[in-house]
Amino acid sequence: MADVTLPTAESPRKTGIDSVPDPDIRLAQDLLFFAYRDFTNAADVILEELGLGRAHHRAMHFIGRHPGITVSELLSILRITKQSLARVLSDLVDRGYVAQTQGLDDRRQRLLRLTGAGEALERRLFERQRARLAEAFHAAGPEALTGFRHVMHGIMDESARAWVDLGLWKAKVKSR
């Protein structure tokens, strides 16, 4: 029989953030940084050819996932300044990737949708990143996918979890 050391009053079982040793946290940081670098690089090549950047890609991603999203909602997701988003949206509208319409109830609202060209570009960017994710998920197995989702949910703040899990965007888009 294997020796098992149970926690005592002098050596209590670690829980919460103290239960994961710093070297494991540091490795997780390294993995996140390198994965982000390589994941975004898959799309960066296409974006660079078009003179676009990652901010354009992030905006197109969320506009494509949530047609009819308001500028205000996009600002809250991206957490960038109004000035930065205005520059990005201006580029995307001028290039014919995004269309803006007035809100039905509030004419001051601007509702955003991808155009046909925007959908094609967003799909092209998605396919590059999809290939990288699909390969990693396949290699890791289905249990790893569940674990990955749990870890990513744990990293996100409450508003991001609500947006993803509760589908807050669905109710808002349906009401337009």
Secondary structure as the mmCIF struct_conf table of DSSP 4:
data_model
#
loop_
_struct_conf.conf_type_id
_struct_conf.id
_struct_conf.beg_label_comp_id
_struct_conf.beg_label_asym_id
_struct_conf.beg_label_seq_id
_struct_conf.end_label_comp_id
_struct_conf.end_label_asym_id
_struct_conf.end_label_seq_id
HELX_LH_PP_P HELX_LH_PP_P1 THR A 5 PRO A 7
BEND BEND1 ALA A 9 SER A 11
HELX_LH_PP_P HELX_LH_PP_P2 PRO A 12 LYS A 14
HELX_RH_3T_P HELX_RH_3T_P1 GLY A 16 SER A 19
BEND BEND2 VAL A 20 VAL A 20
HELX_RH_AL_P HELX_RH_AL_P1 ASP A 22 LEU A 50
TURN_TY1_P TURN_TY1_P1 GLY A 51 GLY A 51
HELX_RH_AL_P HELX_RH_AL_P2 ARG A 54 ARG A 65
BEND BEND3 HIS A 66 HIS A 66
TURN_TY1_P TURN_TY1_P2 PRO A 67 GLY A 68
STRN STRN1 ILE A 69 THR A 70
HELX_RH_AL_P HELX_RH_AL_P3 VAL A 71 LEU A 78
TURN_TY1_P TURN_TY1_P3 ARG A 79 ARG A 79
HELX_RH_AL_P HELX_RH_AL_P4 LYS A 82 ASP A 94
TURN_TY1_P TURN_TY1_P4 ARG A 95 GLY A 96
BEND BEND4 TYR A 97 TYR A 97
STRN STRN2 VAL A 98 GLN A 102
BEND BEND5 LEU A 104 ASP A 105
TURN_TY1_P TURN_TY1_P5 ARG A 107 ARG A 108
STRN STRN3 ARG A 110 LEU A 114
HELX_RH_AL_P HELX_RH_AL_P5 GLY A 116 ALA A 140
HELX_RH_AL_P HELX_RH_AL_P6 PRO A 142 ILE A 155
BEND BEND6 MET A 156 MET A 156
HELX_RH_AL_P HELX_RH_AL_P7 GLU A 158 ASP A 165
BEND BEND7 LEU A 166 LEU A 166
HELX_RH_AL_P HELX_RH_AL_P8 LEU A 168 LYS A 174
TURN_TY1_P TURN_TY1_P6 SER A 175 SER A 175
#
